[in-house]
Amino acid sequence: MPPLISIVLPTYNGARFLADAIQSVIDQTVPQWELIVVDSYSTDDTPQILAHFATLDDRIIITHNPREDGYLPGALNAGFRLAKGAYLTWFQDDNLYRPHALETFLKVLQANPEIDIVYSDYTRIDSDSGVQTYVRAPQPNMLVRKSTVDVSFLYKREVDEAIGGYDETTFLVEDYDFWLRASMQFKLKTLHEDLHLYRFHEGTLTSQRKKQVLMVREGVLSRHLPHLPWANRVDLARGYLHLSELAVGNGSSTRAIRYLLTAIRKQPFVVIRHVIKTMLPRRIQKQAVKLYQRMQQI
């Protein structure tokens, strides 16, 4: 009998937290899963840890990334090519599932056939598992500014099949690119329940390559933003305003101005409201917004 849920776990020299991550899958309240661990030829104790767990539970499958450098989108695609489940997800080797996470996601998707992707709130922890903060998942339309589907999610197999997996040219923001493309065809739902522990520490990839992330992120958003069928003029203005911010961070005033002008054409109030919030003292921000709204009515 094939598994109901396929979980892909990419890893590269992740021995420090790997055992706890795998155990959090084993501890799930829904048992019909397979865990496909994609090892990018780790040189630490990762292979020994994986071999140990594979002997304990035959639902754990070990495979290798076609590349040896921890290239994440390639690892994800390699894992999902082996997946047999009707529902898919993936998570990082330093994160943890809450015990009821998969069961909760599954119930939402099975009870709401019109929903294709469900994602949740989570708790951010440090390298010692100390709680840092609770993170509330944004609504799907905030995809114009961030990857709203962050670290805790489950989606139907049809999503992966329809959009062709992860784009291996978008390394560092492959998840953001995936969700933007998925949102063009499928419906997303936010679940405000804490189902995941996200470990943020100095070794995370995004913390090491912030400048590169900004550059690839700008390219992905600028490519997909004009083609989001659900985005209204306010959403588009917010997206182009964010692109302007990214362009500034990437050192291009020319692109920043072009994006800003596009945002103004889409919905000027979004830009004016942003200027008010970032440039005026907090005590007069609301007054300025109300004044502008009254001016628009004259």
C-alpha positions in Angstrom: 0.0 0.0 0.0 1.6 3.3 -1.0 2.2 6.0 1.6 -0.4 8.8 1.9 2.2 11.6 2.6 5.7 11.9 1.1 8.2 14.0 3.0 11.5 15.0 1.4 14.4 15.9 3.7 17.5 17.3 2.0 20.6 17.2 4.0 24.3 18.1 3.7 26.6 17.7 6.7 23.6 18.1 8.9 24.5 15.7 11.6 24.2 18.3 14.4 20.4 18.3 14.3 19.5 15.6 11.9 18.5 12.8 14.4 16.0 15.1 16.1 14.5 16.2 12.8 14.0 12.6 11.7 12.6 11.6 15.1 10.0 14.4 14.8 8.7 12.6 11.6 8.6 9.2 13.3 6.6 10.8 16.2 3.8 12.0 13.8 0.3 11.0 14.9 -0.5 10.0 11.3 1.5 6.9 10.3 1.0 6.7 6.6 4.1 8.6 5.5 7.4 8.0 3.8 10.5 10.0 4.5 12.9 10.4 1.6 16.2 11.7 2.8 18.4 13.2 0.1 22.0 13.3 1.2 24.4 15.5 -0.8 27.4 13.2 0.0 27.9 14.5 3.5 31.3 14.1 5.0 30.3 14.3 8.7 28.3 11.7 10.7 25.2 12.2 8.5 25.6 8.8 6.7 25.9 6.9 9.9 22.8 8.6 11.4 20.8 7.9 8.3 21.8 4.2 8.2 20.8 3.9 11.8 17.3 5.3 11.3 16.8 3.3 8.0 17.3 0.1 9.9 14.8 1.1 12.5 12.0 2.2 10.2 11.4 0.9 6.6 9.4 4.1 5.9 12.7 6.0 5.7 14.4 5.9 2.3 17.9 7.2 1.7 19.0 8.5 -1.7 21.6 11.0 -3.0 21.6 14.4 -4.6 22.9 14.3 -8.1 25.3 17.1 -7.0 27.7 16.9 -4.1 27.5 20.5 -2.9 24.1 20.6 -1.1 22.4 22.2 -4.0 18.8 22.4 -2.6 16.5 22.6 -5.6 18.3 19.6 -7.2 18.0 17.7 -3.9 14.3 18.4 -3.7 13.6 17.3 -7.3 15.6 14.1 -6.7 13.5 13.4 -3.7 10.2 14.1 -5.2 10.9 11.9 -8.2 10.9 9.0 -5.8 7.8 10.2 -3.9 4.7 7.9 -4.0 2.3 9.9 -1.7 -0.8 11.8 -2.8 0.4 14.7 -0.6 3.8 16.2 -0.5 6.0 18.3 1.7 9.6 18.9 2.6 11.5 20.3 5.5 15.1 21.1 6.6 17.4 18.9 8.6 17.6 21.4 11.5 13.8 21.8 12.0 11.2 19.9 13.9 7.6 19.0 13.3 5.0 19.3 16.0 3.6 15.7 16.6 0.2 16.5 15.1 1.4 18.6 12.2 0.9 16.2 9.3 -2.4 14.9 10.6 -3.7 18.5 11.0 -2.6 19.5 7.4 -4.1 16.3 6.0 -7.5 16.9 7.6 -7.7 20.4 6.1 -6.9 19.2 2.6 -9.2 16.2 2.7 -12.1 18.2 4.2 -11.7 21.1 1.6 -11.2 19.7 -1.9 -11.0 23.2 -3.3 -7.8 23.8 -1.3 -4.5 22.6 -2.8 -1.9 24.0 -0.5 -2.1 24.5 3.3 0.5 26.2 5.4 0.7 27.2 9.1 2.2 29.3 11.8 5.4 28.2 13.5 7.7 28.9 16.3 11.3 30.2 15.7 13.9 28.6 17.9 17.7 29.0 18.3 20.5 26.5 18.0 19.9 25.4 21.6 16.1 24.9 21.0 15.3 28.1 22.9 12.1 29.8 21.8 12.8 33.1 20.0 9.4 34.1 18.7 6.0 32.9 17.4 5.5 33.6 13.6 2.0 34.0 12.3 1.7 32.9 8.6 0.7 35.7 6.3 -2.3 35.6 4.0 -1.7 34.2 0.4 -1.8 37.6 -1.3 1.3 38.6 0.6 3.2 36.4 -1.8 3.9 39.7 -3.7 6.2 40.6 -0.8 7.5 37.4 0.8 7.3 33.6 0.6 4.1 33.3 2.7 4.4 29.5 2.6 7.4 29.4 4.8 8.5 26.2 6.6 5.3 24.4 7.5 3.1 23.1 4.7 1.4 20.2 2.8 0.3 20.2 -0.8 -1.4 17.9 -3.3 0.7 15.9 -5.6 -0.9 17.6 -8.6 0.7 20.9 -7.7 4.2 19.4 -8.2 3.2 17.6 -11.4 1.5 20.7 -12.9 4.4 23.2 -12.4 7.3 20.8 -13.0 8.9 20.7 -9.6 11.5 23.2 -8.3 13.3 25.5 -10.8 17.0 24.6 -10.3 18.0 28.1 -11.7 16.5 29.8 -8.6 18.8 28.5 -6.0 18.4 30.3 -2.6 14.8 31.3 -3.4 13.6 28.0 -5.0 10.7 27.8 -2.5 9.5 31.4 -3.2 9.6 30.7 -7.0 7.7 27.4 -6.5 4.9 29.1 -4.5 4.5 32.0 -6.9 4.2 29.6 -9.8 1.8 27.3 -7.8 -0.4 30.2 -6.9 -1.1 30.9 -10.6 -3.0 27.6 -10.8 -3.8 26.4 -7.3 -5.6 27.7 -4.2 -3.6 28.3 -0.9 -5.0 28.4 2.6 -3.5 29.8 5.8 -3.8 27.7 9.0 -3.2 29.7 12.1 -1.9 26.9 14.3 1.7 26.3 15.5 2.8 23.1 13.7 6.5 23.5 13.3 9.7 24.5 15.0 12.0 26.5 12.7 15.6 26.6 13.9 17.4 29.8 12.9 21.2 29.9 13.5 24.4 31.1 12.0 24.7 28.0 9.8 21.5 28.5 7.9 22.0 29.1 4.2 20.0 32.3 4.0 22.0 33.8 6.8 25.2 33.1 4.9 24.2 34.5 1.5 22.0 37.4 2.1 23.3 39.5 -0.8 22.8 36.7 -3.3 19.3 36.0 -2.0 18.3 39.6 -2.7 19.5 39.4 -6.3 17.8 36.1 -7.1 14.7 37.1 -5.3 14.3 40.3 -7.4 14.7 38.3 -10.5 12.0 35.7 -9.5 9.5 38.3 -8.4 9.9 40.6 -11.4 9.4 37.6 -13.7 6.2 36.2 -12.0 4.5 39.3 -10.6 2.8 40.4 -13.9 1.3 36.9 -14.3 -0.4 36.4 -11.0 -4.1 36.0 -11.9 -5.3 36.6 -8.3 -3.4 39.8 -7.7 -5.5 43.0 -7.8 -4.1 46.5 -8.3 -3.2 46.9 -4.6 -1.4 43.6 -4.6 0.5 44.5 -7.7 1.5 47.9 -6.3 2.8 46.3 -3.1 4.8 43.8 -5.2 6.4 46.5 -7.4 7.1 48.6 -4.3 8.9 45.6 -2.8 10.8 45.1 -6.0 11.9 48.8 -5.8 13.3 48.0 -2.3 15.1 44.9 -3.5 16.6 46.9 -6.4 17.9 49.5 -4.0 19.5 46.6 -1.9 21.0 45.3 -5.1 22.5 48.6 -6.0 20.4 49.6 -9.0 18.7 53.0 -8.7 17.5 52.6 -12.4 15.5 49.5 -11.7 14.3 50.9 -8.3 12.8 54.0 -10.0 11.2 51.9 -12.8 9.6 49.6 -10.3 8.4 52.5 -8.2 6.8 54.2 -11.1 5.0 51.0 -12.0 3.7 50.7 -8.4 2.4 54.3 -8.6 0.6 53.5 -11.9 -1.0 50.4 -10.3 -2.2 52.1 -7.1 -0.6 55.4 -5.9 -2.1 55.2 -2.5 0.0 52.1 -1.7 3.1 54.1 -2.4 2.0 57.2 -0.6 1.0 55.2 2.5 4.4 53.6 2.5 6.2 57.0 2.2 4.0 58.3 5.1 4.8 55.3 7.3 8.6 55.4 6.6 9.2 59.1 6.6 6.8 60.8 9.1 6.8 60.5 12.9 4.4 57.8 14.1 2.2 60.3 16.0 1.1 62.0 12.7 1.1 58.9 10.3 -2.6 58.2 10.8 -3.5 61.9 10.4 -1.6 62.1 7.1 -3.3 58.9 5.8 -6.8 60.3 6.6 -6.0 63.6 5.1 -4.9 61.9 1.8 -8.1 59.8 1.8 -10.2 63.0 2.2 -8.3 64.7 -0.6 -9.1 61.7 -2.9 -12.8 62.2 -2.2 -12.9 65.8 -3.2 
